[in-house]
Amino acid sequence: MSAQRDVDRIVRSWIQEEEYDSADRVLEIVLSRLDTTPQRRHLWPTRRFAHVNKLAQATIAAAAVLVVAVIGYNLLPRTGGVGGQPSPTPTVLPSPSPSPSPADTSGTGSVTMTPFADFFGMCPDEISSDCTEDPRDDSMAFTVEVPEGWELVDGIIVKPAKEGVAPPGGAGLLITRGNWLYSDPCRPDDELSPDIEVGPTVADFATALDTHPLLDVTTPVDVTLAGYSGTYVELQVPADISECVRYRPIEATIYAQGPSHRWRYWILDVEGIRVVIQAYDYPETSTQHRAELEAIVDSIQITP
């Protein structure tokens, strides 16, 4: 799976509720595995259980009763064994506690991320070039303070638990390496290919953003964050992106979650490795969330 597809999956998880298999889905799986005709396998259409004939229904019901009976019998306690001797008491192992999902980290305080271990490389996907990744970034760690009401998702995005990153009032923080740019950020995904090469330095990425003819970018200025120097720029997504399948100026990072999305970049040189701290908000993002997002950025500590 390419890094961009990974990023797309993550972004969709930010703005969509999880879906779980229903009881119908479970029944569908049972039906698909019943060998009702020896000569061929049956492929059952999704959720068409009303068309199962009466005999099949009776067979399924009988099989289910039999399975339940067998399980229930096996769960009954044994009070005697062979020759009247008591059976040994089985050792009961404690069930492991379920690990919390990334969405369960709301208000957890200090959290540490390693975003370059699996995501957000500097080289574009599926393009052969002289661009090479620096393996030192895989272990680079970023510690941030997550305020109450915010959450860490998939180990890479910090966002308000309620509003998320979607408009009109969403916000978020993401850490990437920076990447190649698209000459037309509004082109459909199936035609899209990053075609503006970007070198590995802070200046390379800042200049590529600043000189792009279709991007609304502020003048780059010098900045220091987490003890490292770099460049700060802001990118303003257009107010009307209705003609775009996805507005995506940069490879291997998020696309615009809505019109007038503002992207703020702290492009840092961390011991020769370019690191891009990205903060997101909208015109209607609350003053409270803006202040909390600013505090999150200020809290960043980097371990190379």
C-alpha positions as CSV (number, residue, x, y, z in Angstrom):
1,M,0.0,0.0,0.0
2,S,1.4,3.4,-1.0
3,A,1.9,6.1,1.6
4,Q,-0.7,8.3,-0.1
5,R,-3.3,5.6,0.1
6,D,-2.4,5.2,3.8
7,V,-2.9,8.9,4.2
8,D,-6.2,8.9,2.4
9,R,-7.4,6.1,4.7
10,I,-6.4,8.0,7.8
11,V,-8.0,11.3,6.6
12,R,-11.3,9.5,5.9
13,S,-11.1,8.0,9.4
14,W,-10.9,11.6,10.9
15,I,-14.3,12.6,9.5
16,Q,-16.3,9.4,9.3
17,E,-17.8,7.3,12.1
18,E,-16.6,3.7,12.4
19,E,-19.0,1.1,10.9
20,Y,-19.4,-2.3,12.4
21,D,-20.7,-5.6,11.0
22,S,-24.3,-6.1,11.8
23,A,-26.0,-9.3,12.8
24,D,-27.1,-9.7,9.2
25,R,-23.4,-9.7,8.2
26,V,-22.7,-12.5,10.6
27,L,-25.6,-14.5,9.2
28,E,-24.3,-13.8,5.7
29,I,-20.9,-15.3,6.6
30,V,-22.7,-18.5,8.0
31,L,-24.8,-18.8,4.9
32,S,-21.8,-18.4,2.6
33,R,-20.0,-21.3,4.3
34,L,-22.9,-23.8,4.3
35,D,-22.2,-26.5,1.7
36,T,-25.8,-26.9,0.6
37,T,-25.0,-28.2,-2.9
38,P,-22.0,-30.5,-3.3
39,Q,-21.3,-29.7,-6.9
40,R,-20.7,-25.9,-6.6
41,R,-20.3,-23.1,-4.0
42,H,-23.1,-20.7,-3.5
43,L,-22.3,-17.0,-3.5
44,W,-25.0,-15.4,-1.4
45,P,-26.0,-11.8,-2.4
46,T,-25.6,-9.2,0.4
47,R,-28.6,-9.0,2.8
48,R,-31.1,-11.1,0.8
49,F,-32.0,-13.4,3.6
50,A,-35.7,-13.0,3.0
51,H,-35.3,-15.2,-0.1
52,V,-33.8,-18.2,1.7
53,N,-36.3,-21.0,1.3
54,K,-38.1,-22.6,4.2
55,L,-36.0,-25.8,4.1
56,A,-32.8,-23.9,4.2
57,Q,-34.0,-21.8,7.1
58,A,-35.0,-24.8,9.1
59,T,-31.6,-26.4,8.3
60,I,-29.8,-23.3,9.5
61,A,-31.9,-23.1,12.6
62,A,-31.3,-26.7,13.5
63,A,-27.5,-26.3,12.9
64,A,-27.4,-23.2,15.1
65,V,-29.3,-25.1,17.9
66,L,-26.9,-28.0,17.6
67,V,-23.8,-25.7,17.8
68,V,-25.2,-23.9,20.8
69,A,-26.0,-27.3,22.5
70,V,-22.4,-28.6,21.9
71,I,-20.9,-25.4,23.1
72,G,-23.1,-25.4,26.2
73,Y,-22.3,-29.0,26.9
74,N,-18.5,-28.3,26.7
75,L,-18.9,-25.4,29.1
76,L,-20.7,-27.5,31.7
77,P,-18.4,-28.3,34.8
78,R,-17.1,-31.8,35.1
79,T,-17.4,-33.2,38.6
80,G,-16.0,-36.7,37.9
81,G,-13.5,-38.4,35.6
82,V,-12.5,-41.9,34.6
83,G,-12.9,-44.4,37.5
84,G,-14.8,-41.9,39.6
85,Q,-11.7,-39.7,40.1
86,P,-12.4,-35.9,39.9
87,S,-11.2,-34.2,36.8
88,P,-8.4,-31.7,37.2
89,T,-9.6,-28.2,37.6
90,P,-8.7,-26.3,34.4
91,T,-6.5,-23.3,34.7
92,V,-8.4,-20.1,33.9
93,L,-6.3,-17.6,32.2
94,P,-7.3,-13.9,32.6
95,S,-8.5,-12.3,29.4
96,P,-6.2,-9.6,28.2
97,S,-7.5,-6.1,28.5
98,P,-8.3,-4.6,25.1
99,S,-5.8,-2.0,24.0
100,P,-7.3,1.5,23.6
101,S,-7.9,2.7,20.1
102,P,-6.2,5.9,19.0
103,A,-9.6,7.7,19.4
104,D,-9.5,6.7,23.2
105,T,-6.6,9.1,23.9
106,S,-8.7,12.3,24.4
107,G,-7.3,14.5,27.1
108,T,-4.3,12.2,27.8
109,G,-1.9,15.0,28.3
110,S,1.6,14.3,27.1
111,V,1.8,11.9,24.0
112,T,4.7,10.9,21.8
113,M,4.4,10.3,18.0
114,T,6.9,8.8,15.5
115,P,5.1,9.8,12.3
116,F,8.0,9.0,9.9
117,A,8.2,5.3,10.9
118,D,5.3,4.3,8.7
119,F,4.0,7.4,7.0
120,F,5.0,10.7,5.4
121,G,8.2,10.1,3.5
122,M,9.9,12.9,1.7
123,C,10.0,11.2,-1.7
124,P,6.8,10.9,-3.8
125,D,5.1,7.6,-4.3
126,E,5.6,5.6,-7.5
127,I,8.1,8.0,-9.0
128,S,11.6,7.0,-9.9
129,S,14.1,9.8,-9.2
130,D,17.2,10.6,-7.4
131,C,15.1,11.3,-4.3
132,T,16.2,9.1,-1.4
133,E,14.8,8.8,2.1
134,D,16.9,9.3,5.2
135,P,16.5,6.3,7.6
136,R,17.3,8.6,10.5
137,D,13.8,10.0,10.5
138,D,12.1,6.7,11.3
139,S,13.0,7.0,15.0
140,M,12.4,10.7,15.3
141,A,9.9,11.3,18.1
142,F,7.6,14.3,18.7
143,T,6.1,14.8,22.2
144,V,3.1,17.1,22.4
145,E,0.7,18.1,25.1
146,V,-2.9,17.1,24.1
147,P,-5.5,19.3,25.9
148,E,-8.7,18.1,27.3
149,G,-11.3,17.6,24.6
150,W,-8.7,16.8,21.9
151,E,-7.4,13.4,20.8
152,L,-4.5,11.7,19.0
153,V,-5.7,9.6,16.0
154,D,-3.7,6.9,14.3
155,G,-0.6,8.1,16.2
156,I,-0.1,11.0,13.8
157,I,-3.0,13.6,13.9
158,V,-4.1,15.7,16.9
159,K,-7.6,17.1,16.6
160,P,-10.6,18.2,18.7
161,A,-12.6,15.1,19.6
162,K,-15.9,16.6,18.8
163,E,-15.3,18.9,15.8
164,G,-12.5,16.9,14.2
165,V,-10.7,18.5,11.2
166,A,-13.9,19.1,9.1
167,P,-15.4,22.5,8.5
168,P,-16.8,24.8,9.7
169,G,-15.0,24.7,13.1
170,G,-12.5,21.9,12.9
171,A,-8.7,22.1,13.6
172,G,-5.8,19.8,13.7
173,L,-2.0,19.2,13.9
174,L,0.0,16.9,11.6
175,I,3.8,16.4,11.3
176,T,5.3,15.4,7.8
177,R,8.5,15.7,5.9
178,G,7.2,17.9,3.0
179,N,7.0,16.4,-0.5
180,W,6.7,17.1,-4.2
181,L,3.9,19.5,-5.4
182,Y,1.2,19.2,-8.0
183,S,1.2,21.9,-10.7
184,D,-2.6,21.7,-10.7
185,P,-3.9,20.8,-7.1
186,C,-7.5,20.6,-8.4
187,R,-7.0,17.8,-11.0
188,P,-9.0,14.6,-10.4
189,D,-7.2,11.9,-8.4
190,D,-7.1,9.4,-11.3
191,E,-5.1,11.9,-13.4
192,L,-3.0,13.3,-10.5
193,S,0.7,12.9,-10.4
194,P,3.1,15.2,-8.5
195,D,5.2,17.0,-11.1
196,I,7.0,19.8,-9.3
197,E,10.2,18.3,-7.8
198,V,11.1,19.5,-4.4
199,G,14.6,19.1,-2.9
200,P,15.4,17.9,0.7
201,T,16.1,21.3,2.4
202,V,13.9,23.7,4.3
203,A,14.5,26.3,1.6
204,D,13.5,23.9,-1.2
205,F,10.1,23.2,0.2
206,A,9.4,26.8,1.3
207,T,10.4,28.1,-2.1
208,A,8.3,25.6,-4.0
209,L,5.2,26.7,-2.0
210,D,6.0,30.4,-2.4
211,T,6.6,30.3,-6.2
212,H,3.7,28.0,-7.1
213,P,1.5,30.0,-9.5
214,L,-1.8,28.6,-8.2
215,L,-1.2,28.6,-4.5
216,D,-2.2,31.5,-2.1
217,V,0.9,31.5,0.2
218,T,2.2,34.1,2.6
219,T,5.8,35.4,2.3
220,P,8.1,33.0,4.0
221,V,9.7,34.3,7.3
222,D,12.4,32.9,9.6
223,V,11.1,31.0,12.6
224,T,12.3,28.9,15.6
225,L,10.3,26.1,17.1
226,A,11.2,23.4,19.6
227,G,14.7,24.7,19.5
228,Y,15.2,24.3,15.8
229,S,15.3,27.1,13.1
230,G,13.4,27.1,9.9
231,T,10.8,29.0,7.8
232,Y,7.1,29.8,8.5
233,V,4.5,30.1,5.7
234,E,0.7,29.9,5.5
235,L,-1.3,28.4,2.6
236,Q,-4.9,29.5,2.1
237,V,-7.2,27.0,0.4
238,P,-9.7,28.8,-2.0
239,A,-13.2,29.6,-0.8
240,D,-14.6,27.6,-3.7
241,I,-13.2,24.2,-4.5
242,S,-16.5,22.6,-5.6
243,E,-15.0,21.8,-9.0
244,C,-12.1,19.8,-7.4
245,V,-12.4,16.1,-6.7
246,R,-9.9,16.8,-4.0
247,Y,-7.8,19.9,-3.5
248,R,-4.3,18.5,-2.9
249,P,-1.3,20.7,-3.5
250,I,1.3,18.4,-1.9
251,E,2.0,14.7,-2.3
252,A,1.8,12.4,0.8
253,T,-0.1,14.7,3.1
254,I,-3.7,15.6,3.7
255,Y,-6.0,17.2,1.1
256,A,-8.3,20.1,1.8
257,Q,-11.1,19.1,4.2
258,G,-13.2,22.0,3.1
259,P,-13.2,25.4,1.5
260,S,-11.1,28.2,3.1
261,H,-9.0,25.6,4.9
262,R,-5.9,27.4,6.3
263,W,-2.7,25.5,6.5
264,R,0.1,26.8,8.7
265,Y,3.6,25.4,8.1
266,W,6.7,25.5,10.4
267,I,9.4,24.0,8.1
268,L,12.3,23.1,10.3
269,D,15.8,21.8,9.9
270,V,16.3,19.1,12.6
271,E,19.9,18.0,12.4
272,G,19.8,18.0,8.6
273,I,16.4,16.4,8.3
274,R,13.5,18.6,7.1
275,V,10.5,18.4,9.4
276,V,7.2,20.1,8.6
277,I,4.8,21.0,11.4
278,Q,1.3,21.6,10.0
279,A,-1.5,23.2,11.8
280,Y,-5.0,23.5,10.3
281,D,-8.1,25.6,11.0
282,Y,-11.0,27.5,9.3
283,P,-12.4,31.0,9.5
284,E,-15.1,29.7,11.8
285,T,-12.8,27.7,14.1
286,S,-13.5,28.9,17.7
287,T,-11.1,31.2,19.5
288,Q,-10.7,28.5,22.1
289,H,-9.6,25.9,19.6
290,R,-7.2,28.3,18.0
291,A,-5.6,29.0,21.3
292,E,-5.5,25.3,22.2
293,L,-3.9,24.5,18.8
294,E,-1.3,27.3,19.4
295,A,-0.5,25.8,22.8
296,I,-0.1,22.3,21.2
297,V,2.4,23.7,18.7
298,D,4.3,25.5,21.4
299,S,4.5,22.3,23.5
300,I,6.3,20.3,20.8
301,Q,9.5,18.6,21.8
302,I,11.6,16.8,19.2
303,T,13.9,13.9,19.8
304,P,16.0,13.3,16.7
